[in-house]
Amino acid sequence: MNTNNTRSTVTSIDDIGLRLKLDGFAVAADLCDASTVTHLLDVSQRRSREITEALGTQAIGIGSAAGFFEVVQRSPGRWDIPISPSEFGVDDPSLPWWPLVTDILGHDAEHAFSGVVYSDPGSPAQCWHIDSPHVAAEHRPPHALNIMVALHDIPLAMGPTEFASGSHRLTNHLRNPGLVRDKLVYQHETTCPEQLVVGTQENLPEQISYPLSAGACLIFDDRILHRGLGNNSGSRRSIAYFSYRQSGYAENTHFESQRSIYATTT
């Protein structure tokens, strides 16, 4: 069930760590000021136009391995365009969430990825998925965090991200032999919150999504089950993202393509 729930909404960055521990995600309203949001949106739109022009008529499939260095179609009508901090014109330590990142991932935390995800009008909901798998059978603190910044107001009709609350503790394929790693990481129709609880229908993860105002940030554990909902509005949905990892964590299930849209053929 899709629920608009305020339990994980926080107004202070000091509360985010607790919500991440309990729920696997948190919503921080107005974490980015208006000027930062405008800047991120302007850069994202400019980069999107450049990539669209360069892509031209080249075919692009679904999933990270089927895309290009410069753009991935995560699901039908959902486009992921990497943009580095320097291209964004920002420095990670100056961003408002950096103290949280270093507190959770360590002072040697590393920038992993950043960019923008667009969802076109009429695009369907994604399949449930995690962004990277657990690394040990026992539950450990996050090895990676994602911060998604709403670049404009995003009502429920526009398809904000939906989370299976608390599922970051349930997606451990190393502990639960009933789970298949690649079916959690790579989007499969058979992956759903109910499958995480084997043999019972009790204590299923609550499925939660929120309308977002411009500047609101979704902050979540890489291991939580989530999906972008369908965009039933007449406008494109735009979200900037900044992803971080613990020093030494190297697994890459995000961008796996080995081709560039700028490559020439002879």
MOGIBEL-V532579 format. One record per residue. OMEGA is omega in degrees with one decimal (none if undefined). BURIAL is b if it has 24 or more other C-alpha atoms within 12 Angstrom, else e. Layout:
omega=OMEGA burial=BURIAL
omega=OMEGA burial=BURIAL
//
This chain:
omega=179.0 burial=e
omega=-173.0 burial=e
omega=170.4 burial=e
omega=-170.4 burial=e
omega=-177.1 burial=e
omega=-175.5 burial=e
omega=-175.4 burial=b
omega=176.0 burial=b
omega=-179.3 burial=b
omega=178.0 burial=b
omega=-179.8 burial=e
omega=-179.9 burial=e
omega=179.2 burial=b
omega=-178.3 burial=e
omega=-172.0 burial=e
omega=-179.3 burial=b
omega=179.0 burial=b
omega=179.9 burial=b
omega=176.9 burial=b
omega=-179.5 burial=b
omega=-175.5 burial=b
omega=-171.6 burial=b
omega=-177.0 burial=b
omega=179.0 burial=b
omega=175.5 burial=b
omega=175.7 burial=b
omega=178.9 burial=b
omega=-178.2 burial=b
omega=173.3 burial=b
omega=178.2 burial=b
omega=176.9 burial=b
omega=177.4 burial=b
omega=-172.5 burial=e
omega=-178.6 burial=e
omega=178.0 burial=e
omega=179.3 burial=b
omega=179.5 burial=b
omega=179.8 burial=e
omega=180.0 burial=e
omega=179.3 burial=b
omega=-179.8 burial=b
omega=179.5 burial=e
omega=-179.8 burial=b
omega=-179.4 burial=b
omega=178.7 burial=b
omega=179.0 burial=e
omega=178.1 burial=b
omega=178.7 burial=b
omega=178.9 burial=e
omega=-177.7 burial=e
omega=179.2 burial=b
omega=179.2 burial=e
omega=-179.1 burial=e
omega=-179.8 burial=e
omega=177.8 burial=b
omega=-177.5 burial=e
omega=179.7 burial=e
omega=-178.7 burial=e
omega=176.0 burial=e
omega=-178.0 burial=b
omega=-180.0 burial=e
omega=176.7 burial=b
omega=-171.9 burial=b
omega=-177.9 burial=b
omega=-177.2 burial=b
omega=-176.7 burial=b
omega=178.7 burial=b
omega=172.5 burial=b
omega=-168.7 burial=b
omega=-178.5 burial=b
omega=176.0 burial=b
omega=171.4 burial=b
omega=-174.6 burial=b
omega=174.9 burial=b
omega=-174.9 burial=b
omega=177.0 burial=b
omega=-178.6 burial=b
omega=-168.7 burial=b
omega=-178.8 burial=b
omega=-178.3 burial=b
omega=178.8 burial=b
omega=174.8 burial=b
omega=-176.9 burial=b
omega=175.8 burial=b
omega=179.3 burial=b
omega=176.2 burial=e
omega=174.9 burial=e
omega=-177.1 burial=b
omega=179.1 burial=e
omega=177.1 burial=e
omega=-174.0 burial=e
omega=-178.0 burial=b
omega=179.0 burial=e
omega=-177.7 burial=e
omega=-170.4 burial=e
omega=-178.8 burial=b
omega=-175.8 burial=b
omega=177.3 burial=b
omega=177.1 burial=e
omega=-179.0 burial=b
omega=-177.9 burial=b
omega=178.3 burial=b
omega=-175.9 burial=e
omega=-174.7 burial=b
omega=-179.7 burial=b
omega=-177.5 burial=e
omega=175.5 burial=e
omega=177.7 burial=e
omega=-175.4 burial=b
omega=170.5 burial=b
omega=179.2 burial=b
omega=-177.4 burial=b
omega=168.3 burial=b
omega=-178.8 burial=b
omega=179.9 burial=b
omega=174.4 burial=b
omega=177.2 burial=b
omega=173.6 burial=b
omega=-177.4 burial=b
omega=174.4 burial=b
omega=-179.6 burial=e
omega=179.2 burial=e
omega=-177.8 burial=b
omega=174.8 burial=b
omega=173.4 burial=b
omega=166.3 burial=b
omega=175.2 burial=b
omega=179.8 burial=b
omega=167.9 burial=b
omega=-178.4 burial=b
omega=172.3 burial=b
omega=-173.3 burial=b
omega=172.4 burial=b
omega=-178.0 burial=b
omega=178.8 burial=e
omega=-178.9 burial=e
omega=176.9 burial=e
omega=-179.4 burial=e
omega=179.5 burial=e
omega=173.7 burial=e
omega=-177.2 burial=b
omega=169.9 burial=b
omega=178.4 burial=b
omega=178.3 burial=b
omega=175.5 burial=b
omega=173.0 burial=b
omega=179.0 burial=b
omega=-174.3 burial=b
omega=176.3 burial=b
omega=-176.8 burial=b
omega=175.3 burial=b
omega=175.4 burial=b
omega=-178.8 burial=b
omega=176.3 burial=b
omega=-178.6 burial=b
omega=-179.0 burial=b
omega=-178.2 burial=b
omega=173.2 burial=b
omega=175.0 burial=b
omega=-179.4 burial=b
omega=176.8 burial=b
omega=-178.5 burial=b
omega=167.8 burial=b
omega=-170.1 burial=b
omega=178.9 burial=b
omega=-175.4 burial=b
omega=176.1 burial=b
omega=176.2 burial=b
omega=-173.7 burial=b
omega=-173.8 burial=b
omega=-175.1 burial=b
omega=-179.3 burial=b
omega=178.8 burial=b
omega=178.7 burial=e
omega=-175.9 burial=e
omega=-177.6 burial=e
omega=178.1 burial=e
omega=-179.8 burial=e
omega=178.5 burial=b
omega=-174.8 burial=b
omega=-173.4 burial=b
omega=176.6 burial=e
omega=173.9 burial=b
omega=-176.0 burial=b
omega=-179.4 burial=b
omega=-165.8 burial=b
omega=179.3 burial=b
omega=179.5 burial=e
omega=-177.2 burial=e
omega=178.7 burial=e
omega=-179.3 burial=b
omega=-178.3 burial=b
omega=-176.9 burial=b
omega=-177.6 burial=b
omega=-178.9 burial=b
omega=179.8 burial=b
omega=-173.2 burial=b
omega=172.6 burial=e
omega=179.3 burial=e
omega=174.2 burial=e
omega=179.5 burial=e
omega=174.6 burial=e
omega=175.9 burial=e
omega=177.9 burial=e
omega=176.5 burial=b
omega=-177.3 burial=b
omega=-168.9 burial=b
omega=170.5 burial=b
omega=-175.0 burial=b
omega=163.3 burial=b
omega=-175.1 burial=b
omega=171.8 burial=b
omega=179.0 burial=b
omega=-178.7 burial=b
omega=176.2 burial=b
omega=-178.0 burial=b
omega=168.4 burial=b
omega=-178.9 burial=b
omega=-173.8 burial=b
omega=175.4 burial=b
omega=-178.4 burial=b
omega=-172.7 burial=b
omega=-178.1 burial=b
omega=176.0 burial=b
omega=-177.3 burial=b
omega=176.7 burial=b
omega=169.3 burial=b
omega=179.7 burial=b
omega=-179.8 burial=b
omega=178.4 burial=b
omega=-178.7 burial=b
omega=178.1 burial=e
omega=177.4 burial=e
omega=-175.8 burial=e
omega=176.5 burial=e
omega=175.6 burial=b
omega=-175.1 burial=b
omega=179.3 burial=b
omega=170.4 burial=b
omega=179.0 burial=b
omega=175.1 burial=b
omega=-175.9 burial=b
omega=-175.8 burial=b
omega=-178.4 burial=b
omega=172.2 burial=b
omega=175.8 burial=b
omega=178.8 burial=e
omega=177.0 burial=e
omega=-167.6 burial=e
omega=-174.9 burial=e
omega=-177.5 burial=e
omega=172.6 burial=e
omega=-173.9 burial=b
omega=-179.1 burial=b
omega=-173.3 burial=b
omega=-178.8 burial=e
omega=178.1 burial=e
omega=-179.5 burial=e
omega=-179.8 burial=e
omega=176.4 burial=e
omega=-179.9 burial=b
omega=178.8 burial=e
omega=178.4 burial=e
omega=177.5 burial=e
omega=179.1 burial=e
omega=none burial=e
//
